Amino acid sequence: MGSKSRIAKYVAPFAGGMNMVSHINTKHNGPIIAADSHEYLIEMWRALLSGWQPPGQISREQYYAVKNNQNEIPHLTGWVGFNCSYAGKWFDGYVGVGRVKSGRVRDYQLEAINNIQRQIGDLDGVQLLCTDYKELNIPDGAVVYCDPPYANTRQYRDAFNTAEFWYWVRELSNRCTVFVSEYTAPGDFDCIWSREITSGISGTKTTSIESLFVMKPE
């Protein structure tokens, strides 16, 4: 068998904004699977990777028109729902051009377009799947990076069962190398890395400690 066939698959069951996927794809020679259960998000990525150019600016009126007709153009819905919304949360309020506390003007939608354009070239060859993490067919020996909705924080579009997720990670860890990005983890997991994360929009900032966990060896 060729050398490439012996390289472990890299799997991201919660692909989201594809930041980790695009980074790994520039370092990893093996196949990469990027999955997410959010159908509009995956439609957006499929369109972008096929050459679709998102609109330069979505007005407030257009934002709510898309929100109220989500099935009309699924990939546009994905774009507007995340990239034209407050803090990137699914239809959590319109954001366009605004002035931060320092007085500087920020065009949040333009920033999103620029960020995406930098990513696209680094996603070449990535396999996109729209599926729940529990239904994902993950091959033995894969390297799996999980960035689920954080526990005890504001939920995403759909409810997320954190206890069920950790049980799944335990089972999968018996045959794969699984990394989980979270703030905290159950006692049978080790923290192997952490850093302080500062995020903010409209001039407000919040700080948290993001960590990477793996299951403790038996």
Stockholm file with secondary structure:
# STOCKHOLM 1.0

chainA/1-218         MGSKSRIAKYVAPFAGGMNMVSHINTKHNGPIIAADSHEYLIEMWRALLSGWQPPGQISREQYYAVKNNQNEIPHLTGWVGFNCSYAGKWFDGYVGVGRVKSGRVRDYQLEAINNIQRQIGDLDGVQLLCTDYKELNIPDGAVVYCDPPYANTRQYRDAFNTAEFWYWVRELSNRCTVFVSEYTAPGDFDCIWSREITSGISGTKTTSIESLFVMKPE
#=GR chainA/1-218 SS CCGGGGSCCEEETTCTTCHHHHHHHTTCCSCEEEEESCHHHHHHHHHHHTTCCCCSCCCHHHHHHHHTTTTTSHHHHHHHHHHTBGGGCTTSSBCCEEECTTSCEEEHHHHHHHHHHHHHGGGTTCEEEECCGGGCCCCTTCEEEECCCCTTSCCCSSCCCHHHHHHHHHHHTTTSEEEEEESCCCTTEEEEEEEEEEEEETTEEEEEEEEEEEECCC
#=GC SS_cons         CCGGGGSCCEEETTCTTCHHHHHHHTTCCSCEEEEESCHHHHHHHHHHHTTCCCCSCCCHHHHHHHHTTTTTSHHHHHHHHHHTBGGGCTTSSBCCEEECTTSCEEEHHHHHHHHHHHHHGGGTTCEEEECCGGGCCCCTTCEEEECCCCTTSCCCSSCCCHHHHHHHHHHHTTTSEEEEEESCCCTTEEEEEEEEEEEEETTEEEEEEEEEEEECCC
//
